[in-house]
Amino acid sequence: MHTPLSENGIPVKDKMEPDRLVKVSAMKEVIKPTRPHRHANYHELVLLNQGAGFHDVDGHQFEVTAPECYYLRPGQTHCWNFSSIPRGFVVLFREELLKKDDLDLLFRFPAQISLPAADQTVFALTAVLYQEFRSGLSDPGTYRAYLHLLVTKLQQLSNTRRSLVSGSDHVFQRYKQLVNAHFSQTRDLGFYAGQLHITTAVLNQTCKKAVGKTPATIINERILLEAKLLLSATGKAIQEVAADLGFADSPHFIKFFKQNTALTPGAYRHLASTKG
């Protein structure tokens, strides 16, 4: 079956029917590496109680050391490279199914959450949820309750837990979401500040406080990440990649890429194709 491409050429795998709000399945017990791809319009929790290898998420590599959980936001690019058979569950769900508080928690979830081997609560809860799904349960309210318990428990186990959530944290996550959605259309900080109903000065302070970077740096990093993905995972010509990323022409894109990587796009593509 043909795999559709996103507007940037990265394969998009949609594992849920358009009218479905949740899907729970057992992790495929295979070690074949997957190619970089995205999942559109839904969140994903991968809970592994066995397995080893590596998981790449938006250009960051995580070593798989089960038991643990991986969280993927809509639109993130990822791929697996297992060295031993993975076992566990995959939970897909749309935002419409979440309570507002749970969505706020997800804004702060890390990509990887280590789970204590001695505490099987998360896996026991997910196993029950899996059986409910397989039995044909269709009540959204019940699924919402299960997800609330699962998200809450994972938040407690996350090593990034904060006792208080500041308004600036929320604004920063919203900024990152906006950048993820619009980076190829605009780099205008005024646009992003306007969407957040703050000034560009406040946006700058928020980003500096959160990660020690300027808002412009965050946009440039997102563009660079996308450029690397397009160059390594698609056969698009350099000028096509430049156009997809909103550059006026390929020379401007080449200059930007070289300033940030010390490589030309062509050199990076060659390096990526021969790596490993």
C-alpha angles and dihedrals in degrees: 000000000000114000111220120232128227118237087269095053100252111132114256117210114198110192096174131073112243093249096046120100099189140017127186122191142160115261111260107255097223133111099208109129116246126222121242109278143150137233115219131218100356142075123239134209117190112193114192123189091171135025143081136213134073138310121199117204120180091334096314118114121217124189111232109234107164138242092063146107130238122203122202123190121212111283098017116137119229145156138187132228108181124188094188133030112282120221128185141072140302118211118192120187141163125233092245088072096056132091112238092247090053091052089051089053091051090055086068100039116122120227092248129038120184114221124208111248091217094056112068095171095112094049093043090052092047092048090056090047089051092052091048090053093048090050090060100254108174104172108119092201092060092048089048090055093049092049091048090055092045096047092045093050093047090049090054091052095045114107089217094066115139125201090219131025114218124211090241091061090056092047091050093052090048089051090052090050091051091048090050090054100041110023093109092051103044144004093186107131089201089064093053094043089050092052089052093044093236136107123263088247091058090046090054092049091048094053093043090052094046102044108354093250135112120248089247091055091053091052092048091050091052091049091048092050091052091047091054091049093049092047095048102035103036137047094227118142117250092252090053091051090049091052093047090054095049100254117149091229142345096266090061090049093047091051092049093048094047093048090056102038107020086235134096115240089250093052091048092050091051091048092049092049093053098040113120 
